[in-house]
Every structure is written in C-alpha cells, then in structure tokens.
Amino acid sequence: MCQDCGCSLAGGDHHHHHQLQANPQLNDKKTLSVIHKILDKNDVEAAHNRAHFNAKNVTAFNLMSSPGSGKTTLLEHLHQYTPLKYAVVEGDLETSRDADRLKAQGINAYQIQTGSACHLDAFMVHSALHHIELDDLDICFVENVGNLVCPASYDVGTHKNIVLVSVPEGDDKIEKYPVMFRRADVVLITKCDLLPYFDFTIEEAKAQLQKLNPNVEVISLSTKDPESFQPLVSWINNNLIEG
C-alpha cells in the first residue's frame, strides 16, 4: 500500500513473511533490518505514550475503520451518553474537517495531517499529545486514518482497539481484512438503521468475527437510536484503566 513507510511489512505473521518473499525490492537484509528498526522504534515510542496516559490516568482508545464508517460521527454523539471527559487525536491525510466537527461539539480535538501516510504512528500521536491537556480527561481517543490495512500493524500507545464496520460496507469486510479484526477489542457495527436496505447480516458478521477473534465483543450501533449507545458506554466503563 505504501512503500515509503514499510507499513505493509509490520506485524510478523505468515502473510507478511510471504509478502517479503514476493517483493524482490524488499528481499535484501539491509532493507529488512531498516524496516524492523522502524517498527522497533515505533513500539518503544508507543510504550512511552502509554506510560504517559497511565501517569495521567487517561484511558486511550485507538479508533479504526475504513473511510466513512462513522468514527467522527460516533465521537460527535458519544458525549451525550457519558459524563466521561474525552479529547481526540485526529488523523487524516488532508484537511482538519474532522477535528473542526468535534470542536463544534465542544470536544477538544487536535488534527494530524499525515500527508501520504496511510496510518498514524506512535511518533505522530506523541507530538499531538503536546497539544492536548490530559489532566482533566478520562479518555483520549485516537481516531486513526480511515483504512482497514495499515493502522492494524502500528501500536500508537493506546490501551484498546475499537474497530468499526458499517452496514453499507457489507459483512464480507471482516473476512477480507482479518488482521484488523483480529486486533480489535470491540467491533462496532455502525449505521444499523440501514439494515433493511443492505445485504448485511449481523449473525454472519458475528460468525466471521468468532472465527478470527473469539473473545471480541460486538456492539450494534445507530446514531438514530440513543439506546444503542448504552452497551458501548458500558464497554468503555468496563475498560477504563485502574487509577
């Protein structure tokens, strides 16, 4: 997906090993050692971010999905259903539209424009944290770049991964992007008010998730249905770090 950041090589499962074999550009030891150094440095920085969140007693959630699944919309609505205070580190290739939408709701958001990078890394998140006052927060959401591939391989220093899949995208996305859904701690099926109009079966989605990630929690959500936020709020409350 992007040669410049080596993100398609992160992780270390069989798929990635095969990818290395198949890509002659990446077959020499020097290139591989550079890639592993990038990933190791990222992981050290991620641990540093997590220590920072822990010290401030802030729980950090990495929000991932393809573009248009409803990440920003979710964050725009969530504050109505929980007294917990949150800020958002917002990642997009271009524009500050999403951060502006959140600020309009009174939510502190800091925009990172990644340019060509298809995911946030721990260094980008670290630099954003200098612009967010963590002291009076309960939660920091990292809204990752809309992409179901690369963000799955990069630890940004959050505590849990929230992955969204929306009804219009189809329930086949879970099988097609297994790395992302394996990394999820909770999967939110969004835009459930559209179920009558699309061939999306919640049972099928749950069956696919069960195969990939047996312990994952699955929550159906619609911003048109305030009651659907209750299970998510409960999940968040149950996953706050102890402080």
C-alpha positions as a Markdown table, in Angstrom:
| # | Residue | x | y | z |
|---|---|---|---|---|
| 1 | Met | 0.0 | 0.0 | 0.0 |
| 2 | Cys | 2.8 | 2.4 | 0.8 |
| 3 | Gln | 6.4 | 1.7 | 0.0 |
| 4 | Asp | 7.6 | 4.8 | 1.9 |
| 5 | Cys | 6.6 | 3.8 | 5.4 |
| 6 | Gly | 7.0 | 0.0 | 5.3 |
| 7 | Cys | 3.7 | -0.5 | 7.0 |
| 8 | Ser | 2.7 | -3.4 | 4.8 |
| 9 | Leu | 5.6 | -5.3 | 6.5 |
| 10 | Ala | 4.6 | -4.8 | 10.1 |
| 11 | Gly | 3.3 | -7.5 | 12.2 |
| 12 | Gly | 5.2 | -10.6 | 11.6 |
| 13 | Asp | 2.6 | -13.2 | 10.7 |
| 14 | His | 2.9 | -15.6 | 7.8 |
| 15 | His | 1.2 | -13.3 | 5.4 |
| 16 | His | 3.9 | -10.7 | 5.9 |
| 17 | His | 6.6 | -13.2 | 5.6 |
| 18 | His | 5.2 | -14.3 | 2.3 |
| 19 | Gln | 5.0 | -10.7 | 1.2 |
| 20 | Leu | 8.7 | -10.2 | 1.9 |
| 21 | Gln | 9.5 | -13.2 | -0.3 |
| 22 | Ala | 7.3 | -12.0 | -3.1 |
| 23 | Asn | 8.7 | -8.5 | -3.2 |
| 24 | Pro | 12.2 | -8.5 | -4.7 |
| 25 | Gln | 12.7 | -4.9 | -3.7 |
| 26 | Leu | 12.4 | -5.9 | 0.0 |
| 27 | Asn | 14.4 | -9.1 | -0.1 |
| 28 | Asp | 17.8 | -7.9 | 0.9 |
| 29 | Lys | 18.9 | -8.0 | 4.5 |
| 30 | Lys | 19.7 | -4.3 | 4.7 |
| 31 | Thr | 16.1 | -3.2 | 3.7 |
| 32 | Leu | 14.6 | -5.7 | 6.2 |
| 33 | Ser | 16.8 | -4.5 | 9.1 |
| 34 | Val | 15.8 | -0.9 | 8.4 |
| 35 | Ile | 12.1 | -1.9 | 8.4 |
| 36 | His | 12.5 | -3.8 | 11.7 |
| 37 | Lys | 14.3 | -0.8 | 13.2 |
| 38 | Ile | 11.4 | 1.5 | 12.2 |
| 39 | Leu | 8.9 | -0.8 | 13.8 |
| 40 | Asp | 11.0 | -1.3 | 17.0 |
| 41 | Lys | 11.4 | 2.4 | 17.4 |
| 42 | Asn | 7.7 | 2.8 | 16.9 |
| 43 | Asp | 7.0 | 0.3 | 19.6 |
| 44 | Val | 9.3 | 2.0 | 22.1 |
| 45 | Glu | 7.6 | 5.3 | 21.4 |
| 46 | Ala | 4.2 | 3.6 | 21.8 |
| 47 | Ala | 5.2 | 2.3 | 25.2 |
| 48 | His | 6.3 | 5.8 | 26.1 |
| 49 | Asn | 2.8 | 7.2 | 25.1 |
| 50 | Arg | 1.1 | 4.5 | 27.1 |
| 51 | Ala | 3.2 | 5.4 | 30.2 |
| 52 | His | 2.2 | 9.0 | 29.7 |
| 53 | Phe | -1.5 | 8.1 | 29.5 |
| 54 | Asn | -1.1 | 5.8 | 32.6 |
| 55 | Ala | 0.6 | 8.6 | 34.6 |
| 56 | Lys | -2.3 | 10.9 | 33.9 |
| 57 | Asn | -4.9 | 8.2 | 34.5 |
| 58 | Val | -6.3 | 8.6 | 31.0 |
| 59 | Thr | -7.5 | 5.6 | 29.0 |
| 60 | Ala | -6.6 | 5.7 | 25.4 |
| 61 | Phe | -8.7 | 4.0 | 22.6 |
| 62 | Asn | -7.5 | 3.6 | 19.0 |
| 63 | Leu | -10.5 | 4.0 | 16.7 |
| 64 | Met | -10.0 | 2.3 | 13.3 |
| 65 | Ser | -12.2 | 1.6 | 10.3 |
| 66 | Ser | -12.4 | 2.2 | 6.6 |
| 67 | Pro | -13.3 | 5.8 | 5.5 |
| 68 | Gly | -16.9 | 6.7 | 6.1 |
| 69 | Ser | -17.8 | 4.0 | 8.7 |
| 70 | Gly | -18.8 | 6.7 | 11.2 |
| 71 | Lys | -15.8 | 7.3 | 13.5 |
| 72 | Thr | -16.2 | 11.0 | 13.8 |
| 73 | Thr | -20.0 | 10.8 | 13.9 |
| 74 | Leu | -19.6 | 8.4 | 16.8 |
| 75 | Leu | -17.3 | 10.8 | 18.7 |
| 76 | Glu | -19.7 | 13.7 | 18.0 |
| 77 | His | -22.6 | 11.8 | 19.6 |
| 78 | Leu | -20.9 | 9.9 | 22.4 |
| 79 | His | -20.6 | 12.8 | 24.8 |
| 80 | Gln | -24.4 | 13.0 | 25.1 |
| 81 | Tyr | -24.4 | 9.5 | 26.7 |
| 82 | Thr | -21.5 | 9.6 | 29.1 |
| 83 | Pro | -20.2 | 12.1 | 31.7 |
| 84 | Leu | -16.6 | 10.9 | 31.0 |
| 85 | Lys | -14.5 | 13.7 | 29.5 |
| 86 | Tyr | -12.6 | 12.9 | 26.3 |
| 87 | Ala | -10.3 | 14.5 | 23.8 |
| 88 | Val | -9.5 | 13.3 | 20.3 |
| 89 | Val | -6.2 | 13.0 | 18.3 |
| 90 | Glu | -7.5 | 13.1 | 14.8 |
| 91 | Gly | -5.6 | 11.6 | 11.8 |
| 92 | Asp | -6.3 | 12.3 | 8.2 |
| 93 | Leu | -4.3 | 12.6 | 5.0 |
| 94 | Glu | -5.5 | 16.1 | 4.4 |
| 95 | Thr | -7.8 | 18.8 | 5.9 |
| 96 | Ser | -8.9 | 19.4 | 9.5 |
| 97 | Arg | -12.6 | 18.8 | 8.8 |
| 98 | Asp | -13.0 | 16.0 | 11.4 |
| 99 | Ala | -11.3 | 18.0 | 14.2 |
| 100 | Asp | -13.5 | 21.0 | 13.3 |
| 101 | Arg | -16.6 | 18.9 | 13.5 |
| 102 | Leu | -15.6 | 17.7 | 17.0 |
| 103 | Lys | -14.6 | 21.2 | 18.2 |
| 104 | Ala | -18.1 | 22.4 | 17.1 |
| 105 | Gln | -19.5 | 19.9 | 19.7 |
| 106 | Gly | -17.2 | 21.3 | 22.4 |
| 107 | Ile | -14.8 | 18.3 | 22.2 |
| 108 | Asn | -11.1 | 19.1 | 22.3 |
| 109 | Ala | -9.5 | 17.7 | 19.2 |
| 110 | Tyr | -6.1 | 18.0 | 17.6 |
| 111 | Gln | -5.6 | 17.3 | 13.9 |
| 112 | Ile | -2.7 | 15.5 | 12.5 |
| 113 | Gln | -2.4 | 15.7 | 8.7 |
| 114 | Thr | -0.4 | 12.6 | 7.6 |
| 115 | Gly | 0.2 | 13.7 | 4.0 |
| 116 | Ser | 0.8 | 10.4 | 2.3 |
| 117 | Ala | 1.0 | 8.1 | 5.3 |
| 118 | Cys | -2.0 | 5.7 | 5.5 |
| 119 | His | -1.9 | 5.3 | 9.3 |
| 120 | Leu | -0.9 | 7.2 | 12.5 |
| 121 | Asp | 2.3 | 6.0 | 14.2 |
| 122 | Ala | 3.3 | 6.5 | 17.8 |
| 123 | Phe | 5.5 | 9.5 | 17.0 |
| 124 | Met | 2.7 | 11.4 | 15.4 |
| 125 | Val | 0.4 | 10.7 | 18.4 |
| 126 | His | 3.2 | 11.7 | 20.8 |
| 127 | Ser | 3.6 | 15.1 | 19.1 |
| 128 | Ala | -0.2 | 15.6 | 19.2 |
| 129 | Leu | -0.2 | 14.9 | 23.0 |
| 130 | His | 1.8 | 18.1 | 23.5 |
| 131 | His | -1.3 | 20.0 | 22.3 |
| 132 | Ile | -3.8 | 18.2 | 24.5 |
| 133 | Glu | -4.3 | 18.9 | 28.2 |
| 134 | Leu | -4.7 | 15.4 | 29.7 |
| 135 | Asp | -5.0 | 16.4 | 33.3 |
| 136 | Asp | -8.8 | 16.8 | 33.4 |
| 137 | Leu | -9.6 | 14.0 | 30.9 |
| 138 | Asp | -10.8 | 10.4 | 31.5 |
| 139 | Ile | -10.3 | 9.3 | 27.9 |
| 140 | Cys | -8.2 | 10.1 | 24.8 |
| 141 | Phe | -9.5 | 8.7 | 21.5 |
| 142 | Val | -7.0 | 8.3 | 18.7 |
| 143 | Glu | -9.1 | 8.5 | 15.5 |
| 144 | Asn | -6.9 | 6.8 | 13.0 |
| 145 | Val | -6.7 | 7.3 | 9.3 |
| 146 | Gly | -9.6 | 5.6 | 7.5 |
| 147 | Asn | -8.0 | 2.4 | 6.3 |
| 148 | Leu | -8.6 | -1.2 | 7.2 |
| 149 | Val | -5.0 | -2.3 | 6.5 |
| 150 | Cys | -2.0 | -0.3 | 7.8 |
| 151 | Pro | -3.3 | 1.0 | 11.1 |
| 152 | Ala | -3.7 | -2.6 | 12.3 |
| 153 | Ser | 0.1 | -3.0 | 12.4 |
| 154 | Tyr | 1.0 | 0.1 | 14.3 |
| 155 | Asp | 0.8 | 0.4 | 18.1 |
| 156 | Val | 0.3 | 4.1 | 18.8 |
| 157 | Gly | 0.3 | 3.7 | 22.6 |
| 158 | Thr | -3.4 | 3.2 | 23.2 |
| 159 | His | -4.9 | 0.6 | 25.7 |
| 160 | Lys | -7.6 | -0.9 | 23.5 |
| 161 | Asn | -8.6 | -1.1 | 19.8 |
| 162 | Ile | -12.1 | -0.2 | 18.7 |
| 163 | Val | -12.9 | -1.2 | 15.1 |
| 164 | Leu | -16.0 | 0.0 | 13.2 |
| 165 | Val | -17.6 | -1.7 | 10.2 |
| 166 | Ser | -20.7 | 0.0 | 8.8 |
| 167 | Val | -23.8 | -1.7 | 7.3 |
| 168 | Pro | -23.3 | -0.2 | 3.8 |
| 169 | Glu | -19.7 | -1.7 | 3.7 |
| 170 | Gly | -21.0 | -5.2 | 3.9 |
| 171 | Asp | -20.4 | -8.1 | 6.3 |
| 172 | Asp | -17.7 | -9.5 | 4.0 |
| 173 | Lys | -15.2 | -6.9 | 5.1 |
| 174 | Ile | -14.4 | -8.9 | 8.3 |
| 175 | Glu | -13.1 | -11.9 | 6.3 |
| 176 | Lys | -11.3 | -9.6 | 3.8 |
| 177 | Tyr | -9.3 | -7.6 | 6.4 |
| 178 | Pro | -8.6 | -10.3 | 9.1 |
| 179 | Val | -5.5 | -8.6 | 10.6 |
| 180 | Met | -7.6 | -5.5 | 11.6 |
| 181 | Phe | -10.4 | -7.5 | 13.1 |
| 182 | Arg | -8.1 | -9.9 | 14.9 |
| 183 | Arg | -6.6 | -6.9 | 16.7 |
| 184 | Ala | -10.0 | -5.5 | 17.8 |
| 185 | Asp | -11.0 | -5.5 | 21.4 |
| 186 | Val | -14.5 | -4.4 | 20.4 |
| 187 | Val | -16.2 | -4.3 | 17.0 |
| 188 | Leu | -18.9 | -1.7 | 16.4 |
| 189 | Ile | -21.4 | -2.4 | 13.7 |
| 190 | Thr | -22.5 | 1.1 | 12.7 |
| 191 | Lys | -25.4 | 2.6 | 10.8 |
| 192 | Cys | -27.7 | -0.3 | 11.9 |
| 193 | Asp | -30.7 | 1.8 | 11.0 |
| 194 | Leu | -29.8 | 1.0 | 7.3 |
| 195 | Leu | -30.0 | -2.8 | 7.8 |
| 196 | Pro | -33.3 | -3.0 | 5.9 |
| 197 | Tyr | -31.6 | -1.5 | 2.8 |
| 198 | Phe | -28.4 | -3.6 | 2.6 |
| 199 | Asp | -27.4 | -7.2 | 2.4 |
| 200 | Phe | -25.7 | -7.1 | 5.8 |
| 201 | Thr | -26.4 | -9.8 | 8.3 |
| 202 | Ile | -25.4 | -9.3 | 11.9 |
| 203 | Glu | -25.3 | -13.0 | 12.5 |
| 204 | Glu | -22.9 | -13.5 | 9.6 |
| 205 | Ala | -20.7 | -10.7 | 10.8 |
| 206 | Lys | -20.6 | -12.3 | 14.3 |
| 207 | Ala | -19.9 | -15.7 | 12.9 |
| 208 | Gln | -16.9 | -14.3 | 10.9 |
| 209 | Leu | -15.6 | -12.4 | 14.0 |
| 210 | Gln | -16.0 | -15.6 | 16.1 |
| 211 | Lys | -13.6 | -17.4 | 13.7 |
| 212 | Leu | -11.0 | -14.7 | 13.8 |
| 213 | Asn | -11.3 | -13.3 | 17.3 |
| 214 | Pro | -13.4 | -15.5 | 19.6 |
| 215 | Asn | -13.2 | -13.1 | 22.6 |
| 216 | Val | -14.1 | -9.9 | 20.8 |
| 217 | Glu | -17.2 | -8.0 | 21.9 |
| 218 | Val | -19.6 | -7.0 | 19.1 |
| 219 | Ile | -21.9 | -4.0 | 19.6 |
| 220 | Ser | -24.6 | -2.8 | 17.1 |
| 221 | Leu | -24.9 | 0.9 | 16.9 |
| 222 | Ser | -27.1 | 3.6 | 15.3 |
| 223 | Thr | -26.8 | 7.3 | 16.0 |
| 224 | Lys | -30.5 | 7.4 | 15.3 |
| 225 | Asp | -31.2 | 5.1 | 18.3 |
| 226 | Pro | -29.9 | 6.6 | 21.6 |
| 227 | Glu | -30.5 | 3.3 | 23.4 |
| 228 | Ser | -27.9 | 1.6 | 21.2 |
| 229 | Phe | -25.2 | 3.7 | 22.8 |
| 230 | Gln | -25.7 | 2.0 | 26.2 |
| 231 | Pro | -23.8 | -1.2 | 25.5 |
| 232 | Leu | -20.9 | 0.9 | 24.2 |
| 233 | Val | -20.8 | 3.1 | 27.2 |
| 234 | Ser | -20.8 | 0.0 | 29.4 |
| 235 | Trp | -18.0 | -1.5 | 27.4 |
| 236 | Ile | -16.0 | 1.8 | 27.8 |
| 237 | Asn | -16.7 | 1.9 | 31.6 |
| 238 | Asn | -15.5 | -1.7 | 31.9 |
| 239 | Asn | -12.3 | -1.0 | 30.0 |
| 240 | Leu | -11.1 | 2.1 | 31.8 |
| 241 | Ile | -7.6 | 1.7 | 33.2 |
| 242 | Glu | -7.4 | 1.4 | 37.0 |
| 243 | Gly | -6.0 | 4.6 | 38.5 |
